[in-house]
Amino acid sequence: MPGWFFVDAVLITDDGMPAALPTPPSVEANYNPHDRVDVVPTQQSRPILRRPHPVQFRGQSADLNASIGANDAAVLAASNDKGNTYLIDTIETSATPDESVEIANAIDIAPLSPWSNTSDSTRHATLLNDTAMQTDVVAAMEWAWKGYRTYAFGHDWLNVVTMADQGEGHDMALSLVDSLDTLFLLGLLDEFNEAADWAEANMPARHTQPGRVSLFETTIRNLGGYLSAYHLSGRPKLLALAKDLGTRLCRGLDKSALPQSLVSLVDGSTSDASYLAEFTTIQLEFKYLSTLTGDSTYTNAVETIMNKVARIVDATYPNGILPVIADSYSGRLQHGQIKLGAGGDSYYEYLLKQWLLSGKTDSKYKAMYETAVTGIMDKLVGRTKKSGWVFLGELEVNGDLTPKMDHLVCFMPGMLALGYMHGMPSSHLDLAKALGRTCFEMYNQMASNLAPEIAYFNTVDDSNDIQVHASDAFNILRPETVESLMVLYRVTRDETYREWGKVIFRAFEQHCRLPQGGYSSVNHVDSPAPSKFFRREMESFFMAETLKYFYLLFSDESVVPLDQFVFNTEAHPFPIQYQWVLVAGAICYFLNVMYLASKYGMLEGLLPKNKALRRVNAADANARDATATSRRVVTPSETLHPLIAMPTLTNDTNMQRQVTAAMSWAWGAYRKHAFGFDSLNVKDMVKDGLPGHDMAISLVDSLDSLYIMGLQDEFNEAVDWAESNLAARFPLPPRVSIFETTIRNLGGLLSAYTLCGRPALLTLADDLGARLHRGLNETALPLSLVSLVDGSTSDSSYVAEFTTIQLEFKYLAQLTGKTEYHDTVELLMDKKATKYKDMYINAVNGIMTTLVGRTKKSNWLFLGELDTARGLSPKMDHLVCFVPGMLALGYVNGMPRSHLTLAQELVHTCFQVCVHPTMA
């Protein structure tokens, strides 16, 4: 991203200079969502379907184009009639809803200020779980689910007026399917498993009912719900449901030039004109379905639609912003109003998210997104007269901007902030923060602290900034503002966004909570006591989105991390596809297994032809069923991807002290007897090193350990020595190991630079890297030894020696901007874009089928050495004990559960060898 990026939680500015290492966070107490006090039932509120509303009142038009820039400080610090932004540190969670609102109204407000992209000091802040608010949100979800489960289980909605089920036409159990991943993520696993059991038993029949369903709503809620719940739990039948539903929906995608709104799940017939967002907000779901099933049909179908839209943009709308009404038969968009609310909103969201889901490889969507945001900034931005609040209006055919903004538009701050996090310009974040303020004020300015469905903005005089028509003064529990607060909080780390979220959550609790379970929409939000039951249904997205985003707002960033997952427009998280690539890319062809194999020329045998990757295999499924209860409860430890807020990992301070003492003892001996040399000869307690070319390996190799363990005096003394003396060691004549010098010296310099930011360390790394680099292309594959003087090389090499230097040179290229480092090590691998994933999966499959053995007595698992003549030798070097960590790292980043199973068995063997070497 422009300005900065993260490397292992260390911030790096775009000029290559690391920021200071963040102070280690204080440890929170473990949080269990089931360990909570019950919330006294009061009242609450939330949202509805995203089809456009018929109300299209034309307000006063004006040329409201404005730039986002220097005026933001004044805009965001502007006061309002009630005060400013709530920072309610004094409000305890034990306060009643009435007390909370009363306290909030009495508190002075701290304004939200725009941040400089490079100077903000709080961006290092560690995001911690707010366990009190998490508890309240989980209680709200339990209460909402109680109402639905008691009165409407298995149907689309809870009718809050009659407290009965409601499902119009083709009942698809929307609320149940839409809520599955929220139940899972919030730790409500009994509720999740009951709902998943019901869906697996009953939803196949629902898919075959006559009558048409909304292509858009069924895709984002049902298909998205199945896919996300499958990803979290690994229950194979959920994927089967997703495939069945996706196949039925897919039949209707090519019945007309652009898909129509409704589709039959029986024969694929379609009807009704559609809006832009309806056929451009189904792509994530179908593409992820293709990823899981290996069937490209789904991706091809939705890509065809987007290719048509791209041609429309190129031919007619070069600024990237589009009218919302489509002519399905002609394949054109009807010339008309351009807006970001109902009918158009999620088109823009999915441009960004399709690029992200592809692992940032599909640059077409990045370009379309950037063009569209530029068009939005140029044509749709307006400001209020009194306080300068930024809004996004609706562009009329005559070029006038109507100062009207749906609550739906409040997804925009989150979208823009997410884009900024992934590399978009800082102006996107500036606009996101300004719009986030406005969206909060839509709540803050109402007497109930609940936002209206639609707001008009005063651009004429100094009266109220926000005006609400009586017909728009309702709230249906929409999620968009909470979603944006969550993303803004994670991107900026500004606690203000959490405080705003508390205000909104407490207003929902006060005004919308029903005594029997569930939450109601409300009307007259401009009144201190809005009336309930504006709509009959409790919308499914209240549980699927609003409460999920509240929970994530108050969770640390490890719960569904935004750099690893992308949410569909219904808040169902899908894994970003590059996570599959990074695992093997980080391991760089995994050092020692390939080292062992290379000794016997068995590389080809270890790389069988890749088979289609199955998300869950039969063994995995059987393992889950064997450990399940009669209700097949899925526990967090059994999930394929642990996105649920797991128990907090706390410091074992006693063991930390002992480890630090051991490091101090080892360093003390090295410093006393061998400081500045390769190693300490512990027999004679004297220095030791490579004759003629000592590279101070122990000193450089230890720098980051000294820093991380807090041994700052020792670290600074060692760095001072390295900066003064190490450069003179490089031009000595004897050759050095390209492998050892890269991983120890080059890697040590780069890591130490990242941690402390001392520029001379990067200079040393660049000098050493350039000298090593000369020897990489002397032969078809690099030899083992290289001269740091002239780049000449000698001695045959093992495969691990030239395939375990990639990380260091790629990171050096990143820090210095010298692409030759990156390009050279890439040429050694010489594969396609997915090379590391494919090579890693193939190799692990080969390891599992070829190198695994077990002991006779205790059945301990080991990895032997394969000889073409003698078969598997039951011999395992201690070096091989890196494999459990490698496999576990792969599992965390998306590899199959069988990898984790092998890791657990193998690490048990490694431990037994340590504690009982004679038994082994």
Summary of the structure (lengths in Angstrom):
residues: 920
radius of gyration: 29.7
end to end distance: 50.2
largest distance: 90.3
contacts: 3247
relative contact order: 0.10
helix: 49%
strand: 10%
